[in-house]
Amino acid sequence: MSALRTALYGQADHDLAPAAPDAVQLSPLVPGSTDIASIPDESFIAVTVRAPAGAVERRFVLAHALRVLAPNGRLTAFAPKDRGGLRLKKELEALGCEVGESARRHNRICLVVRPAVITSLDDAIAAGAPRQIAENGLWTQPGVFSWDRLDAGTNALLQVLPEFSGTGADFGGGIGLLALNVLASSKVTKLTLVELDHRAFDAAKRNVADPRAEFVWGDVRQAGLKDLDFIVSNPPFHDGGGEDKTLGQAFIASAAAALRKGGVLWIVANRHLPYEAILAESFAKVRLVEEGGGYKVFEAKK
């Protein structure tokens, strides 16, 4: 890879940090991007990072961004003040950088030149790398949704899922927890896991070693699946740090489009999320299966 190229981690914001139109995308949340951990050392003259909010994930990304810079290459990192921005300067200094910092639109923007020696590089990378959970042996990685624990919503859905049969999908499959439960039924002939986060996608492929499982790295809204017998989903409701109710609503609409007539969607949602209306619009029959602990589980038949 030519050292004359530039890279971008995350969606560009040209007001905060200009990025070249042909910058190589490195974020696992952008389908088709390149894994930052796979980039050879000293590959780019400039890297722009929209820094993640999670501390371990953020230091992992910053360390790799410095690693892939050529000598005297420039790193620009930015984040909202309340989502890691206030810690960016100290974290870059801990990696051996001299940091220039500015503020704009409630963000902190840090500019550094790659230091001759990146301190604590291996530690930052190891802390954010994929690993197995000791209790169950499943693969995961910091930054993935609920990466180190079973989230309450998924657990609520697991408690009431029926035994499925036929061809189905897991919309927002994560590291494969729901899929493992669904595939316990010998009547399931095929299950497609659709997941936007490539880190979770990779983990799921390691966790779900079943020939009936297929894996799609991409957006549920563009998955294009058809004539399914069933879908399970614990959809996201945050985008870029803020709550976005339309994400779950889009999952529901996409599920309705992907199911055959008579097909069924099992979905869990936080109690406050307004999914009842679009469920009623999209499906012939909707049943509230369970409600408690801040969550609600629906069965919706097309």
C-alpha positions, 0 to 999 in steps of 0.5 A: 500500500502506497505511503502517499495515501490517506485514511479515514476511520468513521464518517467524515466531518469536513468542518471538524477534520477535512478528509480526502475523497479517496481516503481509505475507510477503516471503520468496521461500521462501514460495509466494505471498509478495510480492517485497521488491524490488517493495515501494514505499518507506516502505510499512510501519510495522514489518518483522520479518526472520528474517535469512538466513545468507549475508552478501550475501543478508542485507545485501540483505534488511536494506537493503530492509527499511529501505527499505520502512519508513515514517519512524520505522518499526521493524525487528526482525531476528534470526538464530542466532549461528552463522548471521549473528546475531553480525554483525547489529548491525554490518551494521545500524550500517553501514546507518546504524542505532542498534541495540538488541541482545538474545540469546535461544535462541542467537539475536541479536535487533536492534531499530532505528528507520528512520534518516533516511538509510540509508547504503550502501543502493544498494550493499547492494541492488546486491550482492544483486540478480539478475545474469548469470554472465559465463561462461555468461550465465545469470541467478542471485541471491545466496541461491539454492542454489549461485548462483555456481557449478555444484554438484558434485551437479548436475554428477555428474547431468549427466555421466550423464543419458540422452536423455529423451523424452515429458513430464517434470519437474525437481523442485527446478529451481533456475536451470534448469541441468538443464532446459537439458540435458534440453531438448536432446533434441528427443524431450522434449515438455514439462518442468515445473520445480518450484522453491520459491525464487522467486529461482531460479524467476524466474532459470529463466524467464529462462534456459530460453527454450523453449516446452516448459518450464513453471514452477511456484513451489511445494513439490514435495510439493504440485505434484500432477503425474501420469503423467510419463514421467521426473523429474530431481532434485537435491533439497535436504537442508537446511531452516532451516540444519540437515540434513533427510534427510526432504526428499530422501525426500519428493522421492522419494515425490512423484516416485513418485506423479507418474510413470506405471508404467514412468516413471523418476526420475534423482536425485543425492544426497550419499553419506551420505544414506539414500535407498536404502530409500525408493527400494526401497520406492517403485520396482520397480527401482533402479540405482546408476548412478554413485558418486564425489566424495561423490555417488551417482546413481540411476535408479529405474523405477516 
